[in-house]
């Protein structure tokens, strides 16, 4: 099965990203162009069926959305092939979080290591507290680091 742009919904921001960015191997660069979509999309993963990109209002640096290219409002609408690919990439990208937008997706929210100096520090809870807009310069650097790590992870031999 391959992605068919007619499976997208015109006013869905995730569908706009899906139809704007072509599938690209994890080891290949994805050119950033702030004029392609608004708000700008910082794509980390772009396969024929699945995409991952930085959240525009991250809870922490590296907060990712993982989604299907085709528009699905619920996880139960995802095809078996899309589910397999999501299942492959989610462990590579990290753990998933709650759904708010009516397009199936997963949030990947890194958190600092639990060190003694951070043990009593309060972190923004999902959906609560102050969230700031994604800084484009920081995002471009972060995407490059994440894609390098993704290329390293996908290059590991399978056991």
Order of alpha helices (4+ residues) and beta strands (2+ residues): alpha-beta-beta-beta-alpha-beta-alpha
